[in-house]
């Protein structure tokens, strides 16, 4: 499988934040944030999942904040945002949050959070403001340099669109840098999906169901990015096909690989 490589060109340092604080409980504020989000529209229609789940997002963010402040005394939280399939998938199994704190850190943790006797599987990505604004790595984190750089590049340029801020200050729209790096974002997602989920990795025995879901989720996100730079009927058709496959419980790993191959071919042609 040949995926045409495109490298990130972020140009650190970046100014990540606006001055205004988020008030996610206000409907007007939520609407403004929803409209900016990558998943505000799905297949040309307003994504109703965002408003439907806002209380879940807000409650989980509040619990994450309390637990972090309790566990890490003196931690200054700049922002808590939600991202991933919880923003767009009806059959969602978990929720992913990004917590940006002062300083330099690179940490990923998994939690089970209970709200009113219902358990939620929650992934919490904790990143330092300096990592994302200056592009530096955390030398003491249990992740290699290449992995950290990929995450930092991917996250820093797409915060206002990929992440829905729930608490803290709002993200600054560095739109010129974002659009310039859209091809690199797409390549990064496809490369990641191919190596981690398309190929069977004996070091990480994931089920076919998980691999299928991860592949489709990454194609869908990549299709949203490609829409910023060369939106066409082909992109719209791919998004519709991926959406149907994502929500169809009978979808197989083979069918997700087939549409992955089709999207890679489209991407290779689009950026050449």
C-alpha positions in Angstrom: 0.0 0.0 0.0 1.6 3.3 -1.1 0.5 6.4 0.7 2.1 9.5 -0.7 4.0 11.2 2.3 3.5 14.8 3.2 5.5 16.2 6.2 4.1 18.7 8.7 5.4 22.3 8.5 4.0 23.9 11.6 6.5 26.6 12.3 6.6 26.7 16.1 6.1 28.5 18.4 2.3 28.8 18.1 -0.1 30.9 20.1 -2.8 28.4 21.2 -5.3 30.3 23.2 -7.7 33.2 23.1 -8.4 35.2 26.2 -12.1 34.4 26.5 -13.2 31.6 28.8 -15.6 28.9 27.7 -19.1 28.8 29.2 -20.3 25.4 27.8 -23.6 25.5 29.8 -24.8 28.4 27.7 -26.6 27.2 24.5 -25.5 30.2 22.5 -21.9 29.4 23.4 -22.3 25.7 22.5 -23.8 26.6 19.2 -20.8 28.8 18.3 -18.4 26.0 19.2 -20.4 23.4 17.4 -20.5 25.4 14.2 -16.7 25.6 14.2 -16.2 21.9 14.8 -15.1 19.4 12.1 -18.2 17.3 12.7 -20.9 20.1 12.8 -22.2 18.7 9.6 -22.3 15.0 8.6 -23.3 14.2 5.0 -24.7 17.8 4.6 -26.9 17.6 7.6 -26.6 19.1 11.1 -25.0 16.7 13.5 -27.5 16.3 16.3 -25.2 14.2 18.5 -23.3 17.3 19.6 -26.2 18.9 21.4 -27.6 15.5 22.4 -24.4 14.7 24.3 -23.4 18.1 25.7 -24.3 17.2 29.3 -22.3 14.0 29.1 -19.3 15.9 27.8 -19.7 18.6 30.5 -20.1 16.1 33.4 -17.2 14.0 32.3 -15.0 17.1 31.9 -15.9 18.3 35.4 -15.0 14.9 37.0 -11.7 14.8 35.0 -10.9 18.3 36.3 -11.6 17.4 39.9 -9.7 14.1 39.8 -6.6 15.7 38.1 -6.5 18.6 40.6 -6.8 16.1 43.4 -4.1 13.8 42.0 -1.7 16.5 40.8 -1.6 19.3 43.4 -0.9 22.7 41.9 -1.8 21.7 38.4 -2.9 24.6 36.3 -5.4 23.5 33.7 -5.6 25.7 30.6 -8.2 23.7 28.7 -10.3 20.5 28.7 -11.7 19.4 25.3 -13.4 16.4 23.9 -12.5 14.8 20.5 -12.9 11.6 18.5 -15.8 9.3 17.7 -17.9 10.6 20.6 -18.6 13.7 18.5 -20.0 11.9 15.5 -20.7 8.2 16.1 -24.2 7.0 17.1 -22.8 3.6 18.3 -20.0 5.2 20.4 -18.2 3.1 23.0 -15.9 5.6 24.7 -15.0 9.2 25.0 -11.7 10.9 24.5 -10.6 14.1 26.2 -7.5 16.4 25.9 -6.4 18.2 29.0 -3.8 21.0 28.4 -1.9 22.0 31.5 0.9 24.5 32.2 4.4 23.2 31.5 5.8 20.2 29.7 4.2 16.8 29.9 3.0 14.0 27.6 0.7 11.4 29.2 -2.2 9.2 28.2 -4.4 7.5 30.7 -7.6 5.4 30.6 -10.4 5.8 33.2 -13.8 4.4 33.9 -16.0 7.2 35.1 -19.4 6.5 36.6 -22.3 9.1 36.4 -25.6 8.1 37.9 -24.7 4.4 37.9 -23.7 4.5 34.2 -20.0 3.7 33.4 -18.1 5.5 30.7 -14.8 4.4 29.2 -12.8 7.6 29.0 -9.4 8.2 27.5 -7.6 11.3 28.9 -4.7 12.8 26.9 -2.7 15.1 29.1 -0.4 17.5 27.3 1.7 20.4 28.4 1.1 23.9 26.9 4.8 24.1 26.0 4.6 20.8 24.1 1.9 22.0 21.9 2.9 25.6 21.6 6.7 25.1 21.2 6.7 21.6 19.7 9.0 20.2 22.3 8.9 16.6 23.6 8.7 15.2 27.1 12.0 13.4 27.7 10.7 11.6 30.7 7.5 10.3 29.0 7.3 6.5 28.1 6.8 7.4 24.4 9.4 7.6 21.7 10.3 10.9 20.1 8.7 10.2 16.7 5.4 9.3 18.3 5.4 12.4 20.4 6.2 14.7 17.5 3.5 13.2 15.4 0.9 13.8 18.1 2.1 17.3 18.9 2.0 18.3 15.2 -1.4 16.7 14.6 -2.9 18.3 17.7 -1.4 21.7 17.8 -2.6 22.9 14.3 -6.2 21.5 14.6 -7.3 22.3 18.1 -10.2 24.7 17.2 -11.7 22.3 14.7 -10.9 18.8 15.9 -11.4 19.4 19.6 -14.6 20.7 21.2 -13.5 22.9 24.2 -15.6 22.3 27.3 -13.7 24.1 30.1 -11.0 26.7 30.3 -10.1 29.2 27.5 -11.0 29.0 23.9 -8.6 28.0 21.1 -7.1 30.4 18.7 -7.7 29.8 15.0 -4.4 29.6 13.3 -6.2 29.0 10.1 -3.4 29.7 7.6 -1.1 27.1 9.3 -4.1 24.7 9.6 -4.9 24.8 5.9 -1.2 24.6 4.9 -0.9 21.4 6.9 -4.2 19.7 5.9 -2.4 17.3 3.5 0.0 16.3 6.2 -2.9 15.7 8.6 -4.5 13.4 6.1 -1.3 11.5 5.4 -0.7 11.1 9.2 -4.2 9.7 9.7 -3.9 7.2 6.8 -0.3 6.1 7.7 -1.5 5.7 11.4 -4.5 3.7 10.4 -2.6 1.5 8.0 0.2 0.6 10.4 -1.8 0.2 13.5 -5.1 -1.2 12.3 -5.0 -2.3 8.6 -2.0 -4.5 9.1 -2.3 -7.2 11.8 0.1 -6.2 14.5 1.2 -9.2 16.7 2.4 -6.8 19.4 -1.1 -5.4 19.8 -3.8 -8.1 19.3 -6.8 -6.0 18.6 -10.1 -7.6 17.6 -11.3 -7.3 14.0 -14.2 -5.2 15.3 -11.9 -2.6 16.9 -9.6 -2.5 13.9 -12.6 -2.0 11.6 -13.9 0.8 13.8 -10.6 2.6 14.1 -9.9 2.4 10.3 -13.4 3.9 9.5 -13.0 6.6 12.1 -9.7 7.7 10.7 -10.9 7.7 7.1 -13.9 9.8 8.1 -11.7 12.3 9.9 -9.3 12.4 6.9 -12.2 13.0 4.5 -13.2 16.0 6.6 -9.7 17.5 6.3 -9.5 16.9 2.6 -12.9 18.7 2.3 -11.1 21.9 3.5 -8.7 21.9 0.5 -10.5 20.2 -2.4 -14.1 19.3 -1.6 -15.8 17.5 -4.4 -18.6 15.0 -5.0 -16.1 12.2 -4.5 -15.4 13.4 -1.0 -19.1 13.7 -0.2 -19.7 10.1 -1.5 -16.8 8.7 0.5 -18.2 10.4 3.7 -21.6 8.9 3.1 -20.2 5.4 2.5 -18.0 5.6 5.6 -20.9 6.9 7.7 -23.1 4.0 6.7 -20.4 1.4 7.3 -19.6 3.0 10.7 -23.1 2.6 12.0 -23.8 -0.8 10.4 -23.0 -3.5 12.9 -22.6 -6.1 10.1 -19.7 -4.1 8.5 -16.6 -6.3 8.2 -12.9 -5.6 8.5 -12.6 -6.5 4.8 -15.2 -3.9 3.7 -13.5 -1.2 5.8 -10.1 -2.1 4.2 -11.8 -1.8 0.8 -13.0 1.8 1.3 -9.6 2.6 2.9 -7.9 1.5 -0.3 -10.3 3.6 -2.3 -9.7 6.7 -0.2 -5.9 6.3 -0.4 -6.1 6.3 -4.2 -8.2 9.4 -4.1 -5.8 11.1 -1.7 -2.8 10.2 -3.8 -4.4 11.8 -6.9 -5.7 14.8 -5.0 -2.3 16.0 -3.7 -0.2 15.1 -6.8 
